[in-house]
Amino acid sequence: MRIAFIAGLFVFATAAAQASSTLRVGSHVLSAGDSAERVSELLGRPSSKSHQHSSRSSRSGHSRRSRTADNNGQAGEQWRYRRDGHSTVVTIVDGRVTDIEDRRL
């Protein structure tokens, strides 16, 4: 019974999204802190790009424009890729990788 429970947890964990600071791409590794250019070198052109929007307005309060933001309120983008049976989302803030999420499809 205990082995079945552990096996079930393992299957669930491997099927769930994996947020990480590294991603193996062939014989290379993409890491948090790498440049957006490095992401393009390793993964190519993304399937899509999106921005996370914050409800914050500018400091002067005159602009109601929303800005892109990651969890820390910094401007950024999410680049999405489909590769080898995986969906990969790379978050880029100020031209650098801040987060990598890889999910098996």
C-alpha positions in Angstrom: 0.0 0.0 0.0 2.8 2.4 0.9 4.6 1.7 -2.4 1.4 2.4 -4.4 1.0 5.7 -2.6 4.6 6.8 -3.2 4.3 5.7 -6.9 1.1 7.8 -7.2 2.9 10.8 -5.8 5.8 10.4 -8.2 3.4 10.2 -11.2 1.6 13.3 -10.0 4.8 15.3 -9.4 6.2 14.5 -12.8 3.0 15.5 -14.6 2.7 18.8 -12.8 4.4 22.0 -14.0 8.0 22.3 -12.9 9.1 25.8 -12.0 12.9 26.0 -11.9 15.8 28.3 -12.4 17.4 25.9 -15.0 16.3 24.0 -18.1 18.3 21.4 -20.0 18.2 22.1 -23.8 20.1 19.3 -25.5 23.6 19.4 -24.2 23.2 23.0 -23.0 21.6 24.5 -19.8 19.5 27.6 -19.7 19.6 29.3 -16.3 18.0 32.2 -14.4 20.2 35.2 -15.1 20.9 34.2 -18.7 20.1 36.9 -21.4 17.1 36.9 -23.7 19.6 36.4 -26.5 20.7 33.1 -24.9 17.0 32.0 -24.7 16.6 32.7 -28.4 19.9 30.8 -29.2 18.8 27.7 -27.3 15.0 27.7 -27.9 14.5 29.7 -31.0 11.5 31.9 -31.7 8.7 31.6 -29.1 5.3 30.3 -30.0 3.9 33.4 -28.2 4.9 36.2 -25.9 2.8 37.9 -23.3 3.0 40.5 -20.5 1.8 40.2 -17.0 -0.1 43.4 -16.2 0.1 45.3 -12.9 -2.6 47.6 -11.7 0.0 50.2 -10.6 0.0 53.6 -12.3 3.0 55.8 -12.9 4.5 57.7 -10.0 3.0 61.0 -11.0 -0.5 59.5 -11.0 -1.3 61.1 -14.3 -1.1 58.0 -16.4 -3.5 55.1 -16.0 -1.4 53.0 -18.3 -0.9 49.5 -17.0 2.7 48.2 -17.1 4.1 44.7 -17.4 5.2 43.1 -14.2 6.5 39.9 -12.7 5.8 39.0 -9.1 8.2 41.7 -7.8 6.6 44.4 -9.9 9.4 44.6 -12.4 8.7 45.1 -16.2 8.9 41.7 -18.0 7.5 39.2 -20.5 6.7 35.5 -20.6 7.9 33.6 -23.7 6.1 30.4 -24.4 7.5 27.4 -26.3 6.2 24.0 -27.3 9.0 21.5 -27.7 9.5 17.7 -27.5 6.1 17.1 -25.8 6.7 20.0 -23.3 5.2 23.4 -22.8 7.9 25.8 -21.6 7.4 29.3 -20.3 10.4 31.5 -19.8 9.9 34.8 -17.8 12.2 37.6 -18.8 12.7 40.8 -16.8 15.0 43.5 -18.0 16.5 41.3 -20.6 17.3 38.4 -18.2 15.7 35.1 -17.4 14.0 35.2 -13.9 12.0 32.0 -14.0 11.5 28.9 -16.2 8.4 26.7 -16.0 8.4 23.4 -17.9 5.3 21.2 -18.2 4.9 17.9 -19.9 2.0 17.9 -22.3 
